[in-house]
Amino acid sequence: MNRKNYIWFAILIITGFFLFMTDLALGSVKIPFKEFLTTLFTGDINSVWFTTLFEFRLPKAWVAVFAGAALSVSGLQMQTLFRNPLAGPYILGISSGAGLGVALLVLGFPALLSLGTHYLLNQWALVIAAWIGSAVILLFIMLVSIRVRDIMTILIFGIMFGSAATALISILQYFGSDASVKAFVIWTMGSLGGVTNNQLFIFIPSILAGLFIALILPKSLNVLLLGENYARTMGLNVMVTRILIFISTSMLAGTVTAFCGPIGFIGIAIPHIARMLFHTANHFVLVPASILLGMNTMLLSDIISQLPGNATILPITSITALLGIPIVIWIIIRNQKLTHTV
């Protein structure tokens, strides 16, 4: 890794710290700067600002950090596995699959079994349902990719699988109770502020497990860039690598979707920004770069969504879409230019 890469990593770490502190300082409740620093660093539980900082803003900031890292890395892994620049948990329908798992739990089971949603909305049940939903969609995509080699065809299949999951969700909403449908619709808008301190003990370890798998795969991902046939000749066990990527992506995208809703475009855009900044396809650089860029982007999105000084909070999905769509458009136009050049 060259000197310029170290400089970029240092800039991203410093920027991340600044955005994290800004996210804590800003919000609908104004906290004077002096009281903010005193409460944050002394942990004075008698302060009137303690609850605001430690019960609401701090958990939300940590959720932004880990959600951004998870979505970015899952997108990077999908783009490498399918060798498709537009692959990502949102476009490929993985987030929709996770949403279907949550919908079956929130909307389907209470309707079928006449049980109250309070029984089924156990934190682990939500996460496991989202994991299974995302894993099923990803499994279908992997099965298709074995028979179909054209990357655009695989992308279309992913979109269709996601649309099928969305259609099933609509059916569940139609037959769901008013209370469960309202809860699910609010969930689909996306929010980083719905995770409590207790839920962080599920959210953070689940994402750390997925990131750990991703951090041991850079060498395999580098080899996969050269094609699966070449990877086999290099001694790479392609099936085991696929399964590990499959598990990691399901855990990362599924956990974020379960707790925060279907957040789009981060998984597509961030890996491309990482490649552009670091000028490399080496995953030993791209994986940590995507983690840091994802953290910064999600923290920035959270800051924008709060509209500092205003009680209104915008859906986080709207902000990530506005930030990510221009990147996706640029990717498509750039690829078209390269195609015409060739």
RODOGU-852958 format. One record per atom (N, C-alpha, C): z, x, y; residue in three letters. Coordinates in steps of 0.1 Angstrom, whole numbers, padded with zeros to 4 digits, always signed. Each point is the difference from the previous one (the first is absolute). Example, Ala and Ser with C-alpha at 12.3 -4.5 7.8 and 13.67 -1.06 7.14 Angstrom:
// RODOGU-852958
+0078+0132-0057ALA +0000-0009+0012ALA +0000+0009+0012ALA -0007-0004+0011SER +0000+0009+0011SER +0008-0008+0011SER 
END
This chain:
// RODOGU-852958
+0000+0008-0012MET +0000-0008+0012MET +0000+0009+0012MET -0009-0003+0010ASN -0002+0009+0011ASN +0010-0004+0011ASN +0000+0009+0010ARG +0010-0002+0011ARG -0001-0013+0008ARG -0013-0004+0002LYS -0002-0013+0007LYS +0006-0012-0007LYS +0000+0001-0014ASN +0006-0011-0007ASN +0015-0001+0002ASN +0007+0012+0000TYR +0014+0000+0003TYR +0003-0005+0014TYR -0009+0003+0010ILE +0002-0006+0013ILE +0000-0015+0000ILE -0011-0005-0007TRP -0001-0015-0001TRP +0012-0006-0007TRP +0005+0006-0011PHE +0012-0005-0006PHE +0012+0000+0009PHE +0002+0010+0008ALA +0011+0001+0010ALA -0002-0011+0010ALA -0012-0002+0005ILE -0002-0011+0010ILE +0003-0013-0006ILE -0004-0003-0012LEU +0002-0013-0006LEU +0015-0002-0003LEU +0007+0010-0003ILE +0015-0002-0003ILE +0007-0002+0014ILE -0004+0007+0010ILE +0007-0002+0013ILE -0004-0014+0006ILE -0013-0004-0002THR -0004-0013+0005THR +0007-0011-0008THR +0002+0002-0013GLY +0007-0010-0008GLY +0014-0002+0004GLY +0007+0011+0003PHE +0014-0001+0005PHE +0001-0007+0013PHE -0010+0003+0009PHE +0000-0007+0013PHE -0003-0015-0001PHE -0009-0004-0009LEU -0003-0014-0002LEU +0011-0007-0007LEU +0007+0007-0009PHE +0012-0006-0007PHE +0011-0003+0010PHE +0003+0009+0009MET +0010-0002+0010MET -0004-0011+0010MET -0013+0000+0003THR -0005-0011+0009THR +0001-0013-0006THR -0003-0001-0013ASP +0001-0013-0007ASP +0014-0005+0000ASP +0010+0009-0001LEU +0014-0004+0000LEU +0004-0004+0014LEU -0005+0006+0010ALA +0004-0002+0014ALA -0006-0013+0006ALA -0012-0004-0005LEU -0006-0011+0006LEU +0002-0013-0008LEU -0001-0011+0007GLY +0002-0013-0007GLY +0003-0011+0009GLY +0001-0012-0005SER +0003-0012+0008SER +0013+0001+0007SER +0010+0007-0006VAL +0013+0002+0006VAL +0000+0014+0007VAL +0002+0000+0013LYS +0000+0013+0007LYS +0013+0007-0001LYS -0001+0012-0004ILE +0012+0009-0002ILE -0001+0011+0010ILE +0010+0001+0009PRO -0001+0012+0010PRO -0001+0013-0008PRO -0007+0009+0006PHE -0003+0013-0007PHE +0013+0007-0004PHE +0010+0001+0009LYS +0012+0007-0003LYS +0008-0007-0012LYS +0000-0013+0001GLU +0007-0007-0011GLU -0008+0001-0013GLU -0013+0001+0001PHE -0008+0002-0012PHE +0003+0013-0007PHE +0001+0011+0008LEU +0002+0013-0006LEU +0015+0000-0006LEU +0009-0005+0008THR +0014+0000-0005THR +0002-0008-0013THR -0006-0012+0000THR +0002-0008-0012THR -0007+0006-0012THR -0012+0006+0002LEU -0008+0005-0011LEU +0006+0013-0006LEU +0005+0009+0008PHE +0005+0013-0005PHE +0015+0000-0003PHE +0008-0009+0006THR +0014-0001-0003THR +0003-0011-0010THR -0009-0010-0001GLY +0002-0011-0010GLY +0012-0008+0004GLY +0002-0002+0013ASP +0012-0008+0005ASP -0002-0014-0004ASP +0008-0005-0010ILE -0001-0013-0005ILE +0005-0011+0010ILE +0008+0005+0009ASN +0005-0009+0010ASN -0010-0003+0011ASN -0011+0007+0000SER -0010-0002+0011SER -0007-0013-0003SER -0003-0007+0011VAL -0008-0013-0001VAL -0014+0003-0005VAL -0005+0012+0001TRP -0013+0003-0004TRP -0001+0005-0015TRP +0011+0002-0006PHE +0000+0005-0014PHE -0008-0008-0009PHE +0003-0014+0000THR -0007-0009-0009THR -0015+0000+0002THR -0004+0000+0012THR -0015+0000+0003THR -0006+0013-0005THR +0006+0011+0002LEU -0006+0013-0005LEU +0000+0002-0015LEU +0012-0002-0006PHE +0002+0004-0014PHE -0003-0012-0010PHE +0000-0012+0005GLU -0003-0011-0009GLU -0014-0005+0001GLU -0007+0002+0011PHE -0013-0005+0002PHE -0011+0011+0003PHE +0003+0008+0010ARG -0011+0010+0004ARG -0001+0011-0009ARG +0011+0006-0005LEU -0001+0012-0009LEU -0006-0004-0013LEU +0004-0011-0007PRO -0007-0003-0012PRO -0015-0002+0002PRO -0004-0007+0011LYS -0014-0003+0003LYS -0008+0013+0002LYS +0006+0010+0007ALA -0006+0012+0002ALA -0003+0008-0013ALA +0011+0000-0009TRP -0002+0006-0013TRP -0011-0007-0008TRP +0000-0013+0000VAL -0011-0007-0007VAL -0014+0004+0005VAL -0001+0001+0013ALA -0013+0004+0006ALA -0004+0014-0005ALA +0010+0009-0001VAL -0003+0014-0004VAL -0005+0000-0015VAL +0007-0007-0009PHE -0003+0000-0014PHE -0012-0009-0003PHE -0002-0011+0007ALA -0011-0008-0002ALA -0013+0007+0004ALA +0000+0007+0012GLY -0012+0007+0004GLY -0003+0011-0010GLY +0009+0007-0005ALA -0002+0011-0009ALA -0006-0006-0013ALA +0006-0011-0005ALA -0004-0006-0013ALA -0015-0005+0001ALA -0003-0007+0010LEU -0014-0006+0001LEU -0010+0011+0002LEU +0003+0010+0008SER -0009+0011+0002SER -0004+0008-0012SER +0011+0003-0008VAL -0002+0008-0012VAL -0007-0008-0011VAL +0003-0013-0001SER -0007-0009-0010SER -0014-0001+0004SER -0004-0001+0013GLY -0014+0000+0004GLY -0007+0013-0003GLY +0007+0011+0002LEU -0006+0013-0003LEU -0003+0001-0015LEU +0009-0004-0008GLN -0002+0001-0015GLN -0012-0009-0004GLN -0001-0012+0006MET -0011-0009-0004MET -0013+0006+0004MET -0001+0005+0012GLN -0013+0006+0005GLN -0004+0012-0009GLN +0009+0008-0005THR -0003+0011-0008THR -0004-0005-0014THR +0008-0009-0006LEU -0002-0005-0013LEU -0014-0006-0002LEU -0003-0009+0010PHE -0013-0007+0000PHE -0011+0007+0008PHE +0003+0011+0006ARG -0009+0007+0008ARG -0007-0009+0010ARG +0008-0008+0007ASN -0005-0011+0009ASN +0007+0001+0013ASN -0007+0003+0011PRO +0007+0001+0013PRO +0007-0012+0005PRO -0004-0012-0005LEU +0006-0013+0004LEU +0010-0005-0010LEU +0003+0007-0010ALA +0010-0004-0010ALA +0014+0001+0007ALA +0008-0010-0004GLY +0014-0001+0005GLY +0007-0012-0006GLY +0013+0000+0001PRO +0007-0011-0007PRO -0003-0014+0006PRO -0004+0000+0013TYR -0003-0013+0006TYR -0015-0005-0004TYR -0009+0009+0002ILE -0014-0003-0003ILE -0003-0002-0015ILE +0006+0008-0008LEU -0002-0002-0015LEU +0008-0011-0006LEU +0007-0008+0008GLY +0007-0011-0005GLY +0014+0002-0006GLY +0004+0013+0000ILE +0013+0003-0006ILE +0012-0007+0008ILE -0001+0000+0013SER +0010-0007+0008SER -0001-0015-0003SER -0012-0005-0002SER -0001-0015-0003SER +0006-0002-0014SER -0001+0009-0009GLY +0006-0002-0013GLY +0015+0001+0001GLY +0005+0009+0008ALA +0015+0000+0002ALA +0004-0013+0007ALA -0008-0005+0009GLY +0003-0013+0007GLY +0000-0011-0010GLY -0009+0000-0010LEU +0000-0010-0010LEU +0012+0000-0009LEU +0005+0012-0003GLY +0012+0001-0008GLY +0012-0006+0008GLY +0001+0003+0013VAL +0011-0006+0008VAL -0002-0015+0001VAL -0013-0005+0001ALA -0002-0014+0002ALA +0004-0008-0013ALA -0003+0007-0012LEU +0004-0007-0012LEU +0015-0001-0001LEU +0007+0010+0005LEU +0014-0001+0000LEU +0006-0010+0010LEU -0005+0000+0012VAL +0005-0008+0011VAL -0005-0014-0001VAL -0013-0002-0003LEU -0006-0013+0000LEU -0002-0006-0014LEU -0004+0008-0010GLY -0003-0006-0013GLY +0012-0003-0008GLY +0010+0009-0002PHE +0011-0003-0009PHE +0009-0011+0005PHE +0003+0000+0013PRO +0008-0012+0005PRO -0007-0013-0003PRO -0013-0001+0002ALA -0007-0012-0002ALA -0001-0004-0015ALA -0001+0010-0009LEU -0002-0002-0014LEU +0014-0003-0007LEU +0010+0007+0005LEU +0013+0000-0007LEU +0010-0008+0008LEU -0004-0005+0012SER +0009-0008+0009SER +0013+0008+0003SER -0002+0013+0002LEU +0011+0009+0004LEU +0000+0003+0015LEU +0011+0002+0006GLY +0001+0003+0014GLY -0005+0015+0002GLY -0007+0002+0011THR -0005+0013+0003THR +0011+0010+0002THR +0012-0004+0003HIS +0011+0010+0001HIS +0003+0007-0013HIS -0003-0006-0011TYR +0002+0006-0013TYR -0010+0011-0003TYR -0013-0003+0004LEU -0011+0009-0003LEU -0002+0011+0010LEU +0005-0002+0012LEU -0003+0010+0010LEU +0010+0012-0001LEU +0003+0004-0012ASN +0008+0012-0002ASN -0009+0012+0003ASN +0006+0010+0007GLN -0008+0011+0005GLN -0008+0007-0011GLN +0006+0002-0012TRP -0007+0007-0010TRP -0011-0009-0006TRP +0003-0013-0001ALA -0011-0009-0005ALA -0012+0000+0009ALA +0002+0001+0013LEU -0011+0000+0009LEU -0008+0013-0002LEU +0007+0011-0001VAL -0007+0013-0001VAL -0008+0001-0013VAL +0007-0004-0011ILE -0007+0000-0013ILE -0012-0009-0001ILE +0001-0012+0006ALA -0011-0009+0001ALA -0012+0006+0008ALA +0003+0007+0011ALA -0010+0006+0008ALA -0006+0012-0008ALA +0008+0008-0007TRP -0005+0011-0008TRP -0010-0005-0011TRP +0004-0011-0007ILE -0008-0005-0010ILE -0013-0006+0005ILE +0001-0007+0012GLY -0012-0005+0006GLY -0010+0010+0004GLY +0005+0011+0007SER -0009+0011+0004SER -0006+0007-0012SER +0009+0002-0010ALA -0005+0007-0012ALA -0011-0007-0008ALA +0001-0013+0000VAL -0010-0008-0007VAL -0014+0001+0007VAL +0000-0001+0013ILE -0012+0002+0008ILE -0006+0014-0002ILE +0009+0010+0001LEU -0005+0014-0001LEU -0005+0002-0014LEU +0006-0006-0010LEU -0005+0002-0014LEU -0014-0006-0002LEU -0002-0012+0006PHE -0013-0006+0000PHE -0011+0010+0006PHE +0004+0005+0012ILE -0009+0009+0007ILE -0003+0013-0008ILE +0010+0005-0007MET -0002+0012-0008MET -0009-0003-0012MET +0002-0012-0006LEU -0009-0004-0011LEU -0014-0001+0004LEU -0002-0005+0012VAL -0014-0002+0005VAL -0006+0014+0003VAL +0009+0009+0005SER -0005+0014+0004SER -0004+0008-0012SER +0005-0004-0012ILE -0004+0007-0012ILE -0015-0003-0004ILE -0003-0013+0002ARG -0014-0004-0003ARG -0010+0001+0011ARG +0005-0001+0013VAL -0009+0000+0011VAL +0003+0013+0008VAL -0010+0007+0003ARG +0001+0013+0007ARG -0002-0001+0015ARG -0008-0011+0005ASP -0003-0001+0014ASP +0012-0004+0008ASP +0003+0009+0010ILE +0013-0002+0007ILE +0000-0013+0008ILE -0012-0004+0006MET +0000-0012+0008MET +0002-0012-0009MET -0005+0000-0012THR +0002-0011-0010THR +0015-0001-0003THR +0006+0011-0002ILE +0015+0000-0003ILE +0007-0006+0011ILE -0004+0004+0013LEU +0006-0006+0012LEU -0001-0015+0000LEU -0012-0005-0003ILE -0003-0014+0000ILE +0009-0007-0010ILE +0001+0006-0012PHE +0009-0006-0010PHE +0014-0001+0005PHE +0005+0011+0006GLY +0013-0001+0006GLY +0002-0011+0010GLY -0010-0002+0009ILE +0001-0011+0009ILE +0000-0013-0007ILE -0008-0001-0010MET +0000-0013-0008MET +0013-0003-0007MET +0006+0011-0006PHE +0013-0002-0006PHE +0011-0004+0010PHE -0001+0006+0012GLY +0009-0003+0010GLY -0002-0015+0005GLY -0012-0004+0001SER -0003-0014+0004SER +0005-0010-0010SER -0002+0004-0013ALA +0005-0009-0011ALA +0015-0001+0001ALA +0007+0011+0003ALA +0015+0000+0002ALA +0004-0009+0011ALA -0008+0001+0011THR +0002-0008+0012THR -0002-0015-0003THR -0010-0003-0008ALA -0003-0014-0004ALA +0012-0006-0008ALA +0005+0008-0009LEU +0011-0004-0008LEU +0013-0003+0009LEU +0001+0009+0010ILE +0012-0002+0009ILE -0002-0013+0008ILE -0012-0003+0004SER -0003-0013+0007SER +0004-0012-0008SER -0004+0001-0013ILE +0004-0011-0009ILE +0015-0001-0001ILE +0007+0011-0002LEU +0014-0001-0001LEU +0007-0005+0013LEU -0006+0003+0012GLN +0005-0005+0012GLN -0002-0015+0001GLN -0012-0005-0005TYR -0003-0014+0000TYR +0011-0008-0008TYR +0004+0005-0011PHE +0010-0007-0008PHE +0014+0004+0003PHE +0003+0010+0008GLY +0013+0004+0003GLY +0008-0009+0009GLY +0013+0001+0000SER +0008-0008+0009SER -0001+0005+0015SER +0003-0009+0009ASP -0001+0003+0014ASP +0008+0013+0004ASP +0012+0001-0005ALA +0008+0011+0003ALA -0005+0013-0006ALA -0005+0000-0012SER -0005+0012-0006SER -0013+0004+0006SER -0009-0009+0003VAL -0012+0003+0007VAL +0002+0006+0014VAL +0009-0006+0007LYS +0004+0006+0013LYS +0005+0014-0001LYS +0008+0003-0010ALA +0006+0013-0002ALA -0011+0010-0004ALA -0010-0005-0008PHE -0011+0009-0004PHE -0009+0003+0011PHE -0003-0010+0008VAL -0010+0002+0012VAL +0006+0010+0009VAL +0013-0001+0003ILE +0007+0010+0009ILE -0001+0014-0006ILE +0002+0001-0013TRP -0001+0013-0007TRP -0014+0006+0001TRP -0011-0009+0000THR -0013+0006+0000THR -0003+0006+0014THR +0007-0004+0010MET -0003+0005+0014MET +0005+0015+0001MET +0008+0004-0010GLY +0005+0014+0000GLY +0011+0003+0010GLY +0010+0006-0005SER +0012+0004+0009SER +0007+0012-0006SER +0004+0009+0009LEU +0008+0011-0004LEU +0015-0003+0002LEU +0003-0011+0006GLY +0014-0003+0004GLY +0007-0008-0010GLY -0006-0004-0011GLY +0006-0009-0010GLY +0008+0007-0011GLY +0000+0014+0001VAL +0007+0008-0011VAL +0014+0003+0005VAL +0010-0004-0007THR +0014+0003+0003THR +0004+0014-0004THR +0012+0004+0004ASN +0005+0013-0005ASN +0002+0000-0015ASN +0004-0011-0006ASN +0002+0000-0014ASN -0013+0001-0007ASN -0011-0007+0005GLN -0013+0001-0006GLN -0006+0013+0001GLN +0004+0008+0010LEU -0005+0014+0001LEU +0003+0008-0012LEU +0010-0003-0007PHE +0004+0007-0012PHE -0010-0003-0012PHE -0008-0010+0002ILE -0010-0003-0010ILE -0014+0005+0006ILE -0002-0003+0012PHE -0013+0004+0007PHE -0003+0015+0000PHE +0010+0007+0005ILE -0002+0015+0001ILE -0002+0007-0013ILE +0009-0002-0010PRO -0002+0007-0013PRO -0013-0004-0007PRO -0004-0012+0001SER -0012-0004-0006SER -0012+0007+0006SER -0001+0002+0013ILE -0010+0007+0007ILE +0001+0015-0003ILE +0012+0005+0000LEU +0001+0014-0003LEU -0005+0004-0014LEU +0002-0010-0009ALA -0005+0003-0014ALA -0015+0000+0000ALA -0006-0009+0007GLY -0015+0000+0001GLY -0005+0012+0007GLY +0007+0005+0011LEU -0004+0012+0007LEU +0002+0012-0009LEU +0010+0000-0008PHE +0002+0012-0008PHE -0011+0002-0010PHE -0005-0011-0006ILE -0012+0001-0009ILE -0012+0005+0008ILE -0002-0005+0012ALA -0011+0004+0008ALA +0001+0015+0004ALA +0012+0005+0002LEU +0002+0014+0004LEU -0002+0010-0012LEU -0001-0005-0012ILE -0002+0009-0012ILE -0015-0001-0004ILE -0008-0008+0007LEU -0014-0002-0004LEU -0010+0007+0008LEU +0003+0007+0011PRO -0011+0006+0008PRO -0010+0008-0007PRO +0004+0009-0010LYS -0009+0008-0008LYS -0010-0009-0007LYS +0005-0010-0007SER -0008-0010-0007SER -0010-0007+0009SER +0005-0004+0012LEU -0008-0007+0009LEU -0011+0008+0005LEU +0002+0013+0002ASN -0010+0010+0005ASN -0011+0001-0011ASN +0004+0000-0012VAL -0010+0001-0011VAL -0008-0012-0001VAL +0006-0012+0002LEU -0007-0013-0001LEU -0011-0001+0010LEU +0002+0007+0011LEU -0010-0001+0011LEU -0014+0005-0005LEU +0001+0009-0010LEU -0013+0006-0005LEU -0006-0009-0011LEU +0006-0011-0003GLY -0005-0009-0010GLY +0007+0000-0013GLY +0001-0011-0007GLU +0008-0001-0012GLU -0005+0009-0012GLU -0013+0001-0001ASN -0006+0008-0011ASN +0004+0015+0002ASN -0002+0005+0013TYR +0004+0014+0003TYR +0015+0001-0002TYR +0008-0010+0004ALA +0014+0001-0002ALA +0004+0002-0014ALA -0007-0007-0009ARG +0003+0001-0015ARG -0003+0014-0005ARG -0011+0006+0006THR -0003+0014-0005THR +0010+0010+0006THR +0007-0004+0010MET +0010+0009+0006MET +0014-0002-0007MET +0000-0009-0010GLY +0012-0002-0008GLY +0009-0010+0005GLY -0004-0008+0010LEU +0008-0011+0006LEU +0000-0012-0009LEU +0011-0005-0003ASN +0001-0013-0008ASN -0002-0011+0010ASN -0012-0005+0001VAL -0004-0010+0010VAL +0008-0013-0002VAL +0002-0004-0013MET +0007-0013-0002MET +0014+0001+0004MET +0007+0011-0003VAL +0014+0001+0005VAL +0001+0001+0015VAL -0009+0007+0006THR -0001+0000+0015THR -0002-0014+0006THR -0009-0007-0006ARG -0002-0014+0005ARG +0012-0008-0001ARG +0007+0001-0012ILE +0012-0008-0002ILE +0011+0003+0010ILE +0001+0013+0003LEU +0010+0005+0010LEU -0003-0006+0014LEU -0013+0001+0004ILE -0004-0005+0013ILE +0002-0015+0000ILE -0003-0007-0011PHE +0002-0014-0002PHE +0014-0004+0002PHE +0010+0007-0006ILE +0014-0003+0001ILE +0004+0003+0015ILE -0003+0011+0005SER +0004+0004+0014SER -0005-0010+0010SER -0013-0004-0001THR -0006-0009+0010THR +0007-0014-0001THR +0002-0004-0012SER +0006-0013-0002SER +0014-0001+0005SER +0008+0011-0002MET +0014+0001+0006MET -0001+0000+0015MET -0009+0008+0006LEU +0000+0002+0014LEU -0005-0013+0007LEU -0012-0005-0004ALA -0005-0011+0007ALA +0008-0013-0004ALA +0004-0001-0012GLY +0008-0012-0004GLY +0013-0001+0007GLY +0008+0011+0001THR +0013+0000+0007THR -0002-0004+0014THR -0009+0006+0007VAL -0002-0003+0015VAL -0004-0015+0001VAL -0009-0004-0008THR -0005-0014+0001THR +0012-0010-0003THR +0008+0003-0010ALA +0011-0009-0003ALA +0010-0001+0011ALA +0003+0011+0007PHE +0010-0001+0011PHE -0006-0003+0014PHE -0012+0005+0002CYS -0005-0001+0014CYS -0012-0009+0001CYS -0006-0005-0011GLY -0012-0008+0001GLY -0012+0008-0002GLY -0012-0006+0000PRO -0013+0007-0002PRO -0004+0007+0013PRO +0003+0013+0001ILE -0004+0007+0012ILE -0013+0008-0003ILE -0010-0003+0008GLY -0013+0006-0003GLY -0004+0011+0009GLY -0011+0007-0004PHE -0007+0010+0008PHE +0007+0014+0001PHE +0013+0000-0002ILE +0007+0013+0000ILE -0005+0009-0011ILE -0001-0006-0012GLY -0004+0008-0012GLY -0015+0005+0001GLY -0008-0007+0008ILE -0014+0005+0001ILE -0001+0010+0011ILE +0006-0003+0011ALA -0003+0009+0012ALA +0007+0013+0000ALA +0013+0000-0004ILE +0008+0013+0001ILE -0006+0011-0008ILE -0004-0001-0012PRO -0006+0011-0008PRO -0012+0007+0008PRO -0008-0009+0006HIS -0011+0006+0008HIS +0004+0007+0012HIS +0010-0005+0007ILE +0006+0007+0011ILE +0005+0014-0004ILE +0007+0000-0012ALA +0005+0013-0005ALA -0011+0010-0003ALA -0011-0005-0006ARG -0011+0009-0003ARG -0006+0005+0013ARG -0001-0008+0010MET -0006+0003+0013MET +0009+0011+0007MET +0013-0002+0000LEU +0009+0009+0007LEU +0001+0014-0007LEU +0000+0000-0013PHE +0003+0012-0007PHE -0013+0006-0006PHE -0011-0007+0001HIS -0013+0006-0004HIS +0000+0005-0014HIS +0006-0008-0009THR +0001+0004-0014THR -0001-0011-0010THR -0003+0002-0012ALA +0000-0010-0011ALA +0011+0004-0010ALA +0008+0011+0003ASN +0010+0005-0009ASN +0012-0010+0001ASN +0004-0006-0012HIS +0010-0010+0000HIS +0014+0007+0001HIS +0001+0013-0001PHE +0013+0006+0003PHE +0003-0001+0014PHE -0010-0001+0009VAL +0002-0002+0014VAL -0001-0015+0004VAL -0009-0008-0007LEU -0002-0013+0004LEU +0011-0010-0003LEU +0007+0003-0012VAL +0011-0009-0004VAL +0011+0000+0011VAL +0006+0012+0003PRO +0010+0001+0010PRO -0005-0005+0014PRO -0012+0004+0003ALA -0006-0004+0013ALA -0001-0015+0001ALA -0004-0007-0011SER -0001-0015+0000SER +0014-0006+0001SER +0010+0006-0006ILE +0014-0005+0001ILE +0004+0000+0015ILE -0002+0012+0006LEU +0005+0001+0014LEU -0008-0009+0010LEU -0013+0000-0002LEU -0009-0009+0008LEU +0004-0015-0002LEU +0002-0004-0012GLY +0004-0013-0003GLY +0013-0004+0006GLY +0010+0009-0001MET +0012-0003+0007MET -0001-0002+0015MET -0008+0009+0006ASN -0002-0001+0015ASN -0007-0013+0004ASN -0010-0003-0008THR -0008-0012+0003THR +0008-0013-0001THR +0008+0000-0011MET +0007-0013-0002MET +0012-0001+0011MET +0006+0011+0004LEU +0010+0000+0010LEU -0007-0004+0013LEU -0011+0005+0003LEU -0008-0004+0012LEU -0003-0015+0000LEU -0005-0005-0011SER -0003-0014-0002SER +0012-0009+0002SER +0012+0005-0005ASP +0012-0008+0002ASP +0004+0000+0015ASP -0001+0011+0007ILE +0003+0000+0014ILE -0009-0009+0008ILE -0013+0000-0003ILE -0009-0009+0007ILE +0003-0014-0003ILE +0003-0003-0013SER +0003-0014-0004SER +0012-0006+0007SER +0009+0008+0004GLN +0012-0005+0006GLN -0002-0004+0015GLN -0011+0004+0006LEU -0002-0003+0014LEU +0013+0003+0008LEU +0004+0013+0001PRO +0013+0003+0006PRO +0002-0007+0013PRO +0012-0006+0001GLY +0004-0008+0012GLY -0003-0015-0002GLY -0006-0003-0011ASN -0003-0014-0003ASN +0006-0004-0013ASN +0004-0013-0001ALA +0006-0004-0012ALA -0010-0003-0011ALA -0013-0001+0003THR -0010-0003-0009THR -0003+0012-0009THR -0001-0002-0013ILE -0004+0010-0010ILE -0013-0004-0006ILE -0010+0009+0001LEU -0013-0003-0006LEU +0000+0003-0015LEU -0008-0007-0008PRO -0001+0004-0015PRO -0005+0014-0001PRO +0006+0008-0009ILE -0003+0014-0001ILE -0014+0001-0006ILE -0005-0010-0008THR -0013+0000-0005THR -0011+0000+0011THR +0003-0007+0010SER -0010-0001+0012SER -0001+0014+0006SER +0011+0007+0002ILE -0001+0013+0007ILE -0007+0010-0009ILE +0003+0000-0013THR -0006+0010-0009THR -0015-0003-0001THR -0004-0012+0001ALA -0014-0004-0001ALA -0007+0005+0013ALA +0006-0002+0011LEU -0007+0004+0013LEU -0001+0015+0000LEU +0010+0008-0006LEU -0001+0014+0000LEU -0010+0005-0011LEU +0000-0007-0011GLY -0008+0005-0011GLY -0014-0004+0000GLY -0004-0012+0005ILE -0014-0004-0001ILE -0009+0009+0007ILE +0003+0005+0012PRO -0010+0010+0006PRO -0003+0012-0009PRO +0011+0005-0007ILE -0002+0011-0009ILE -0010-0004-0012ILE +0002-0012-0005VAL -0008-0004-0011VAL -0015-0002+0005VAL -0002-0005+0012ILE -0013-0002+0005ILE -0007+0014+0002ILE +0008+0010+0005TRP -0005+0013+0002TRP -0004+0007-0014TRP +0008-0003-0010ILE -0003+0006-0013ILE -0013-0006-0005ILE -0002-0013+0001ILE -0013-0006-0005ILE -0012+0005+0008ILE +0001+0001+0013ILE -0011+0005+0008ILE -0003+0015-0003ILE +0011+0008-0002ARG -0002+0014-0003ARG -0007+0002-0013ARG +0004-0008-0010ASN -0006+0001-0013ASN -0015-0005+0000ASN -0003-0010+0008GLN -0013-0004+0002GLN -0009+0011+0006GLN +0005+0007+0010LYS -0007+0011+0006LYS -0003+0011-0010LYS +0011+0003-0008LEU -0002+0010-0010LEU -0011-0003-0010LEU +0000-0013-0004THR -0010-0005-0010THR -0014+0001+0006THR -0002-0004+0012HIS -0013+0001+0006HIS -0004+0014+0002HIS +0009+0009+0003THR -0003+0014+0001THR -0005+0006-0012THR +0007-0003-0011VAL -0004+0005-0013VAL -0014-0006-0005VAL 
END
